Amino acid sequence: MTTYAALLRGINVGGRKKLPMAELRGLLTGLGYESVQTYLQSGQAVFACGHGDADSLAAELTKAIEGRFGFSVDVLVRDHAYLKAVVEACPFPATELEARQLHVTYFSGPLAPERFADLDPAVHLPEEFRLGDRALYLYAPDGLGRSKLAEALSRPRINKGLIATTRNWNTALKLVELTG
């Protein structure tokens, strides 16, 4: 049995795509997942499952959410080993930064550096980003909401063909803890 985190993109934001966490837990339990729990209202669920892999579980959950709630949600599923590796590979001094300054964007596939060729990092300093294993680390000293670099990184040409969802550093750490 493997423990996974499901990362749902764009739910419960601005009154759109409302998905109560109690109902999400019920849905996951109904799919046969065990040890189901949710974290915050912004779309994190942790569960144990003995079948499938991350991609097939994400597809299964995406289909179940659409069937139950009537709207489509992008879902990424990642296991504990991956989540832990992402945290451990952080290229920024995470312990020295405020959690609001550091974010991880998880992607459904690898990120080719060519996607970022038109982006001049010097223009956005002191903000910075680094690529990881299907992840992008963003250092935004004034927070994500004020980040011009985050805006540039979310452009369709960069994310084309990939599911992407961002979490702050506290959430990244909590997901490692909850799946461990």
Disulfide bonds with the S-S distance in Angstrom:
none
